[in-house]
């Protein structure tokens, strides 16, 4: 895939700032290996797929497809529309969490080690030294964030050789998630926080002691609860606004943008210059949100489609 750079920025015409409308798909995995999907407007879940080999610990996007990781260390690639299995690789036993970084996987194994593996084969490339026993991992803007059993969060960009202390929770980090403006963190005592990318946390709020995973849609932050629920919080006020019931016990969660404003690639609700940088990053990672012409593939033609979508603005 060709890499697109900012040299094309002069092609962008001015567009009015508008709000993005969320109509996202919410994918929730279960300890029994099933995956359910819901529309964010209704919160009503329907069956999507079953792997049935073990607890699902992570759901990640890869182009228009999904990667499903289970606790046995298997990572399944499935068609994001039909749920058909495309491929499967084995990485590490007792997998706790995973993330995608370019053409590679970041996997936390049963001992809390952070492992880098080939995305296509699952072959281990290296074990990355971390200052903690890792429990969760995410990647944002080419920077790795890991949460630890001691409640600490550390970050390291591709250009850095040392980890930096990014934040601290009162108990072991249960999950990390990403919003455009902040890192979502929840610990195993039920406390949740948003920590902005400068490292400044909010005051925190109680979610539930059996929180499993976190994500977001629009102005809402989502947390899965083990017995089978998704708790929905207002991202600004941290107030619980809804609870969606899942037909099975819940574990991993992933939100795929639906009929949103396509050009709002940083998903902050406005069209702005930052959306171009966000599209470049998404394209180079092969992320689904770079698919601007809706052909279920990330290709160079999506660049001209993004320009068109940007210039059309959003309702």
N, C-alpha and C positions, 0 to 999 in steps of 0.2 A: 504494500500500500504506500502510495506517495505521501510524503509529509508536506503539509501546507503551512506556510509561514505567514507572518504578519506583513510581508511585502505587498500583499493584495488588499491591505486595509483601505487604500484609496478608493477602492471600488464601492465602498459602503456609502450609500446616500443617507441623508438625514431622515429620521422617522420620528413620529410623535411617540412620547412615552405613554404606555398603556398598561393595564393590569392583565396578568395571565390568569386564565380560568382553569382550575384544576378539575380534571375528570380522570383521575389516575386509577391504575389497577394495583390493588394491594395483594401481594402474594404472601401467604403464611405457610410455613412448613410445620410439621408435627413430629413428635418423638416416634410415631409409628411409621414414618416415611412418606406420608401423604402430603400433598400440597393443595391448598385451597386458594381461590382468587375471589376478590370482591371489587366492586366499583366504589370509589371513595365517596360518591354521592349517596350511596345507600348503606354501605357497610354490611351488605348481605353476602355471605360467602357461599361459593359453589365449588364442587370438586374439580380439580385441574389435572392432577397426576399422582401416581404412586410409585415409589421406589422400594418401599417396604423392606429394606435391608437394615435400617437403623435410624436413630434420631437424626433429623436434619438440623445442622448447626449453622448453616449459612446459605443465603441465596444471593447471587451476584449477576449483573448483566454482562454479556459478551456479545457486542453487536445487537442483533435482534433476538438472540438466544439467551438462555439462562444457564448459569452454573449452579448446581445443587450439591452442596457438600454434606456428607453424613459423618457421624462420629466414628465410623470404622475407617475413615480416611479415604473413602471413594468420592470422587468429584464427577458428577454427571453433567454432560452438556445436553440440553434439551431444546427443542424448537419452542420459541416463546409464544407461538401462536397455536400450534397443534398439540404440544406437550410430547411429541415423539422424541425418543432418545436418539441422539446423534452419536455420542461417544461417551466413554467412561475411562478414567484413569485413577490409579491408586497412588496416594502421596505419603501419608503418615498415619500410623495407628492412633486412635483416641483423639482425633482432630477436634480442637476446641472452637476454632474460628478460621476464616480465610478472607483474603482480599486479592484484588487483581492490581498488578503494577506493570503496565505495558504488556509485554508478551510473557510475563511471568506471574506465578502465583506466590502469595505469601500465606503460609499456613502455620498455625500454632498447634504443636503436637501435644500429646497427653502429659508431657513433662513440663510444658510451658516454654519450650524452645520455639523460636521463630525460624521457620525453614523457608528458603526460596526454592521454587521448583519450576520446571518448564511447564508452560500452560498447556501444551499439546500432548506431552508424553507423561507428565507427572514426575519425571526424573528429578531427583534432588540436586540442586546446583550448589547450595551452601547452607550452613546454619549460621544465621546472623546473630552476633553477640548482642545481647540486650542487658540493661542494668537491673532487670527484674525478671521474676517468673511471669511470663506473659499470659494473659487470659483473653484478650480481645485485640483485634487489629483492624485499622481502616487506612485507606490512602486518600489524600485530598491534595490537589495541586502539587503533585509529585513529591509529597511529603508523607512518610509513614508515621502513624500514631499507634502506640501500643499502650494498653492498660494492663495493670499488674495486680497480682494477688495481694500486694501491700497497699493497694488503693491509689498508687501513683500512676500518672500518665506521662509518657515521654514521646518526643518527636525527633525525627531526623529526615532531612531532605536529601535528595540524590547528591547534592554537592557537599554535604557535610560528612565528616568522619566520626563525630561524636554525637551521642544522644543528648537532647536537652530536656530538662524537667519542664513539663507543660502544665500540669495541674495535679491536684490531690483530692481524693475522696476519703471518706471516713472508714470505708471498708473495701474489700476486694472489688475491683472493677468487674462488673458482670457483662457489660456491653458498651461498645462505642458505635455511634452513628454520625452521619454527616448532614448538616444543613448548609446552605450556601454561606451563611454568616457565622456559623458556630459549630463546634463539636458537641454532639450529644453524648452524655455519659450517665450511666446508671450503675450503682453498686449493689452488692448482694444483701444489703440491709434496706433496700428500697428507696434510697435517695437518688434523685436525678438532678442533673445540672446541664446548662448550656454554657460552654466556655468559648468565647469568641476567639478568632484566629490570632489575636494578640496575646491570648492567654488569660484574659479577664473573665472570671466565672460570674454567673448570676447567683442569687441567694440560695438556690436549690429548693427542691420540693419533694414531698414524699409521693411515691408511685405505688409500689407494692413490693413486698419482700421476695415474691416469686417472679419478678421481672426477668425476661429472657433476652429480648433483643429490642432494638430501637430503629426508627426511620422517621420520615416526615412526608407530608403532602400539603402543598400550599402553605398556609399559615398554621398548620397543625403538626404537633410532634406525636408520634405513635410509639407505644410500648406494648409488646406482647406479654401476656401473663400466662404462666404454665397451665392452669386449669382449662384454658380455651377462650381467651378474650384478648381484644386489642383495646387498650385504654387511649383515648384521644384527648390531648391537651392543647390548649391555645398556646402557641409559641411565645407570645408576648406577655401574657398574664400568668402562664403556668397553671391555669385553672382547668380542671377536668370538664370537658364539654360533652363527651359521649363515651359509651363503651360498646364495642361491636363484639358480638358473640361468634366464636368460631366453632364449627361442629365437632372438632377434635381438640385435644390438648395442643397448645401452641408453642412454637419454638422460634425459628428464624422468621424474619420479615424483610420484604423488599418491595419498594414502590416503583412502578414503571409509569412514566408520564403517559397520559392518555391524550384527550383532545385539548391539550394546553396550547398556549401561544408557542408555536414551534421555535420561533427565533429567540425566545427568552431562554437561552441555553444555560445561564447560571441560575435560572428559576427563582429570581428574587422579586418577580411580579412587575418588572419594568423593562422596557427596551432601552439599552444603553451600550456604550462602547465596550463594557466588560463582557457583553454577550459574545463578541467576536473572539476574544481570548478564550472564553469558555468553550466556544465551538471548536477552535483549533485543538485545544487540549482533549476534548471529547473525541474528535476525529482521530487524533494520533493514538488514542487508547483503544479506538474501535468501539466506543460506547454507543449504545442505542440512541441516545438523544442527539447524536450527530446525524442520524438518518432523517434528513429534512424533506426528502421527496417521498417518504413512506413506501419505499420499495423493499423494505426489510433487509437492506444491506447498507454498509457504510462505504461509500465510494466518492471519488472526486466530484461527481455530479452533484453531490449534496452541498458543495460550496455555493454554486450558483443558485441552488434551491434555497439555501439559507439567506443569501442576499435578497432574493425575491420575497421571502417570508418577512424579513426585517423591514423592507421598504413598504410592504403592505400594512404593517403595524398590527396591533391587536385590539380586539373589541373590549 
